[in-house]
Amino acid sequence: MPAITIALFDTDTPLRALREEIRARLSEVLERGVYILGPEVEAFEREFAAYLGVRHVVGVANGTDAITIALRALGVKPGDDVVVPAFTFYASAEAIVNAGARPVFCDVDPATRNVTRETVSAALTRATTAIVAVDLFGSPAPIPEIRELGLPVLEDAAQAAGAALGGRRTGSLGDAATFSFYPSKNLGAFGDGGAITTDQDDVADLARALRFHGSRDKRTFEYVGYNSRLDEVQAAVLRVTLPHLDSWSERRRAAASAYAAAGIEPYVSPPAVLPGAEPAWHLYVATHSRADEMIRGLAEQGIGARGYYRVPLHRQEAMAPYAPSAGALPATDELARTNLALPMSPALGPDQAAQVVAALAALRPVLSSSARSSPGPARA
């Protein structure tokens, strides 16, 4: 098999021009000798809040802790139900269990891959006290419509830094929101990191206490909390990269447009976008009835691709106690089987997008030929 010439991710190229600035900022951290909840974290929290247009940002150790802490800060208690999509990364549900609540899985829209007001409403129970709405793959979910259901909505924006809906940035759409700064994310650090964002003073105040063992003053402990703090090194890196997030997001959107211009639609079904949405395209996830065969065929042509969430959350072993009845989430099950992520990054230009589409086109006769001896027809 040939070496991959167009990778699924390219996290290195966008950072090359920033290496010296990052080194200088890290040297300042080393000289200062303050590594936990110091001036870099405080400055990043202010700068990220200004970028998002929210009152508060609370830096934490990772995106999973961010969800757990944010749910507790929103008032979720042990025994409560929290609605969450089954087609998302495991952390979205794991964090609910860690908060002492019960995840109730809902379906998603097969075109946008996101939850809708209708899919969330169908999963509500008498014990539901909150909703986790994920901006999956960097495309905003219809959170303003979901908030009309009257329950607190936590926006899981881990994959959506740099996106917007109706002129408002993701991370500002719910009662609170969470981010991951894992290195492969659109706004990535050099290790783990996360943040909680909100306009509500009481939510931010409780989140700050919970991230530091349930204490506001390091001496008096009001809650059983967590040791979950964004560190100075990661905050320093994020302060360098944040000013470039908008330009990187524009280039991601340009890459998606380049796929459309190159004629991708006859070969796979591209993701749909809500009216008024500006996705940040952390991943560009299309669908095809024979996705795994296409992934293998692309790899043979040097193109990186992969399927995501092949085993959706409601079918994961650890989530068996919360699984709905068989067949309850048909769109999730179909997306889990048919999705394939194609290369996406700020460095993906029109020529590379055209090369990916050409590779998809080259697979069409191969798949059509093999389909004649298989039980079902191939279709895009």
C-alpha positions in Angstrom: 0.0 0.0 0.0 1.4 3.4 -0.9 2.3 6.0 1.7 -0.4 8.5 2.6 0.2 11.7 0.6 -2.9 13.5 1.8 -3.4 13.0 5.5 -6.8 13.0 7.3 -5.3 15.6 9.7 -2.5 18.1 9.2 -1.9 19.7 12.5 1.8 20.6 11.8 1.6 22.9 8.8 -0.6 25.6 10.4 1.8 25.8 13.4 5.1 26.1 11.5 5.0 29.9 11.3 4.2 30.1 15.0 6.9 28.0 16.4 9.3 30.8 17.4 6.5 32.8 19.0 5.4 29.7 21.0 8.9 29.0 22.1 9.3 32.6 23.3 6.0 32.4 25.3 7.0 29.1 26.8 10.3 30.6 27.9 8.4 33.3 29.7 6.5 30.7 31.6 9.7 28.9 32.5 11.3 32.1 33.7 8.2 33.0 35.7 8.1 29.6 37.4 4.3 29.6 37.9 2.6 26.6 36.3 -0.9 26.3 37.7 -3.7 28.9 37.5 -1.3 31.7 36.9 -1.2 34.8 34.6 -1.3 32.8 31.3 -4.5 31.0 32.3 -6.1 34.2 33.5 -5.2 36.0 30.3 -6.4 33.2 28.1 -9.7 33.0 29.9 -10.2 36.7 29.3 -9.1 36.6 25.7 -11.2 33.5 24.9 -14.2 35.0 26.6 -13.8 38.2 24.5 -13.5 36.1 21.3 -16.6 34.1 22.0 -18.6 37.0 23.3 -19.3 35.4 26.7 -18.9 36.7 30.3 -16.9 33.8 31.7 -14.3 31.1 30.6 -13.1 28.6 33.2 -10.0 26.7 32.1 -10.0 23.0 33.1 -7.7 20.0 32.5 -9.6 18.5 29.6 -12.8 18.5 27.6 -14.3 15.5 29.5 -13.8 17.1 32.9 -15.3 20.3 31.4 -18.6 18.5 30.6 -18.8 16.8 34.1 -18.1 20.0 35.9 -20.4 22.1 33.7 -23.3 19.7 34.3 -22.8 19.9 38.0 -22.6 23.7 37.8 -25.9 23.7 35.9 -27.5 21.9 38.7 -27.5 18.3 37.5 -27.6 15.9 40.5 -27.2 12.1 41.0 -30.3 10.4 39.7 -31.1 13.0 37.1 -31.5 12.2 33.4 -29.5 14.1 30.8 -30.3 13.7 27.1 -27.3 13.3 24.8 -26.8 12.1 21.2 -25.6 8.5 20.7 -23.6 9.5 17.6 -20.7 11.4 19.2 -17.5 10.8 21.0 -17.7 8.6 24.2 -16.8 11.5 26.5 -20.1 13.2 25.9 -21.9 10.4 27.7 -19.1 9.3 30.0 -19.0 12.8 31.6 -22.8 12.5 32.4 -22.2 9.3 34.3 -19.2 10.8 36.1 -21.6 13.6 37.2 -23.8 11.0 38.8 -26.6 11.3 36.2 -28.1 8.9 33.7 -27.5 9.5 30.0 -30.6 9.2 27.8 -29.6 8.7 24.2 -31.3 10.5 21.4 -31.1 10.2 17.7 -29.7 12.7 15.2 -30.6 14.2 11.9 -29.0 12.0 9.2 -28.1 15.0 7.0 -26.4 17.3 9.5 -25.3 14.5 11.8 -26.5 16.6 14.7 -29.3 16.5 17.3 -32.5 18.5 16.5 -35.3 19.8 18.7 -37.4 16.9 17.6 -34.9 14.2 18.4 -34.1 15.7 21.8 -37.8 16.1 22.6 -38.5 12.4 21.8 -36.0 11.4 24.5 -37.1 13.6 27.3 -38.2 12.0 30.5 -39.8 13.2 33.7 -36.4 13.1 35.3 -34.6 15.1 32.6 -32.8 18.1 34.0 -30.4 19.0 31.2 -29.5 18.4 27.6 -26.1 18.0 26.0 -26.1 19.2 22.4 -23.0 18.4 20.4 -21.7 20.6 17.6 -20.5 17.4 15.8 -17.5 17.5 13.5 -17.5 21.3 13.9 -20.9 22.0 12.5 -23.3 23.9 14.8 -26.3 22.1 16.2 -29.7 24.0 16.4 -29.1 25.0 20.0 -31.5 28.0 20.1 -34.3 25.8 19.0 -33.4 23.1 21.6 -33.3 25.8 24.3 -37.0 26.4 23.6 -37.7 23.1 25.3 -37.1 24.9 28.6 -34.3 22.9 30.0 -30.6 23.9 30.6 -28.6 23.1 27.4 -24.9 22.4 27.6 -23.3 22.9 24.3 -20.5 20.4 23.7 -18.3 22.5 21.3 -15.2 20.4 21.6 -15.0 20.0 17.9 -16.4 23.4 16.9 -14.0 26.2 18.0 -14.2 28.8 15.2 -17.7 27.9 14.1 -20.8 30.2 14.3 -24.6 30.1 14.0 -26.7 33.1 13.2 -23.7 35.4 13.8 -23.0 33.9 17.3 -20.0 31.8 17.9 -20.2 28.2 19.1 -19.5 28.2 22.8 -22.0 31.0 23.3 -25.2 29.3 22.2 -26.2 27.3 25.3 -26.6 28.0 29.0 -23.0 26.8 29.2 -20.6 25.3 26.8 -17.5 23.1 26.9 -14.3 22.9 24.8 -11.4 20.5 24.4 -8.0 21.7 23.5 -6.6 18.3 22.6 -3.8 18.8 20.1 -5.8 17.6 17.0 -8.7 20.1 17.7 -9.2 23.2 15.7 -7.8 25.2 18.6 -5.3 22.8 20.0 -2.8 22.9 22.8 0.4 20.8 23.2 -1.3 18.4 25.6 -4.7 18.1 27.3 -6.8 21.1 28.1 -10.4 22.2 28.2 -12.7 25.1 29.1 -16.2 25.8 30.3 -17.9 29.0 29.0 -21.1 30.7 30.2 -22.8 34.0 30.7 -24.2 32.9 34.0 -22.2 34.2 37.0 -23.4 31.4 39.4 -22.5 28.7 36.9 -19.0 30.1 36.4 -18.5 30.6 40.2 -19.4 27.0 41.0 -17.3 25.7 38.1 -14.3 27.5 39.4 -14.7 26.0 42.8 -15.3 22.5 41.4 -12.2 22.5 39.3 -10.1 23.1 42.5 -11.3 20.4 44.8 -14.6 22.2 45.6 -12.8 25.2 47.1 -12.8 28.9 46.4 -9.9 29.9 48.7 -7.8 26.7 48.8 -8.5 26.3 52.5 -12.3 25.9 52.8 -13.8 23.0 50.9 -17.6 23.4 50.2 -18.0 20.6 47.6 -16.4 17.3 46.6 -14.8 18.6 43.5 -12.0 17.7 41.1 -8.3 18.4 40.5 -8.9 19.7 37.0 -7.1 22.9 36.0 -5.8 24.2 32.7 -2.0 24.6 33.2 0.1 27.6 32.3 2.0 25.8 29.5 -1.2 24.9 27.6 -2.7 28.4 28.2 0.5 30.0 26.8 0.2 28.0 23.6 -3.5 28.8 23.3 -2.8 32.5 23.6 -0.5 32.3 20.6 -2.9 30.2 18.4 -6.2 31.9 19.3 -5.6 35.0 17.1 -5.2 32.6 14.1 -8.4 30.6 14.8 -10.6 32.6 12.5 -8.2 32.4 9.5 -7.8 28.7 10.0 -11.6 28.3 10.2 -12.0 30.2 6.9 -9.5 27.9 5.3 -11.4 24.9 6.5 -14.6 26.3 5.0 -12.7 27.0 1.8 -11.6 23.4 1.7 -15.2 22.2 2.1 -16.1 24.5 -0.8 -13.3 23.1 -2.8 -14.7 19.6 -2.4 -18.1 20.8 -3.7 -16.4 22.7 -6.6 -14.5 19.5 -7.5 -17.8 17.6 -7.8 -17.8 15.4 -4.7 -21.5 14.8 -4.5 -22.0 12.1 -7.1 -19.5 9.9 -5.2 -20.5 10.4 -1.6 -23.2 12.3 0.3 -21.6 15.4 1.9 -22.8 16.8 5.3 -25.7 19.3 5.3 -25.4 22.6 7.1 -28.0 24.5 9.0 -29.2 27.8 7.5 -27.1 30.6 9.0 -24.4 28.2 10.1 -20.6 28.7 9.5 -19.1 25.3 10.3 -15.5 25.1 11.4 -15.1 21.6 9.9 -13.0 19.8 12.5 -13.8 16.8 10.3 -15.4 16.6 6.9 -17.6 13.5 7.2 -19.5 12.2 4.2 -21.5 9.0 3.9 -21.6 6.1 1.5 -23.4 2.7 1.7 -20.0 1.0 1.4 -17.9 3.3 3.5 -15.3 0.9 4.7 -14.5 -0.3 1.2 -14.1 3.3 0.1 -11.8 4.0 3.0 -9.6 1.0 2.0 -9.7 2.1 -1.7 -8.7 5.7 -0.8 -5.8 4.4 1.3 -4.5 2.4 -1.7 -4.4 5.7 -3.5 -2.5 7.5 -0.7 -5.6 9.3 0.7 -6.2 9.3 4.5 -9.8 8.5 5.5 -11.5 6.7 8.4 -14.9 5.9 9.9 -16.0 7.5 13.1 -18.1 6.0 16.0 -18.6 2.7 14.2 -19.9 1.5 17.5 -22.2 4.3 18.7 -22.6 5.2 22.3 -25.8 3.2 23.0 -24.0 0.1 21.8 -20.8 0.5 23.8 -20.4 -2.1 26.6 -20.0 0.4 29.4 -23.2 2.2 28.3 -25.3 -1.0 28.3 -27.3 0.0 31.4 -28.5 3.1 29.6 -29.2 1.6 26.2 -32.6 2.1 24.6 -34.6 -0.6 23.0 -33.3 -2.2 19.7 -33.9 0.0 16.7 -34.7 3.1 18.7 -32.0 5.2 17.0 -32.1 4.3 13.3 -30.3 7.4 12.0 -27.5 6.9 14.5 -27.1 3.2 13.5 -27.1 4.1 9.8 -24.5 6.9 10.2 -22.3 4.7 12.3 -22.2 2.2 9.5 -21.9 4.5 6.5 -19.8 7.5 7.5 -16.3 8.3 6.2 -14.2 11.2 7.2 -12.2 12.8 4.4 -9.0 14.9 4.7 -9.6 18.3 6.3 -7.3 21.0 7.6 -6.5 24.6 7.1 -3.7 23.4 4.8 -6.0 21.5 2.4 -6.1 23.5 -0.8 -8.2 23.1 -4.0 -5.6 20.9 -5.7 -5.7 18.4 -2.9 -9.5 18.5 -2.7 -9.6 17.8 -6.4 -7.2 14.9 -5.9 -9.4 13.4 -3.2 -12.5 13.7 -5.4 -10.6 12.1 -8.3 -9.7 9.2 -6.0 -13.3 8.8 -5.1 -14.3 8.8 -8.7 -11.7 6.1 -9.5 -13.4 3.9 -6.9 -16.9 4.1 -8.5 -16.5 1.5 -11.2 -14.7 -0.8 -8.8 -17.5 -0.7 -6.3 -20.1 -0.9 -9.0 -18.4 -4.0 -10.5 -18.1 -5.8 -7.1 -21.7 -4.9 -6.3 -23.0 -7.1 -9.2 -21.9 -10.2 -7.2 -23.1 -8.9 -3.8 -26.5 -9.0 -2.3 -27.2 -5.3 -2.4 -26.6 -2.4 -4.9 -23.9 0.2 -4.3 -25.1 3.7 -4.0 -23.7 7.0 -3.0 
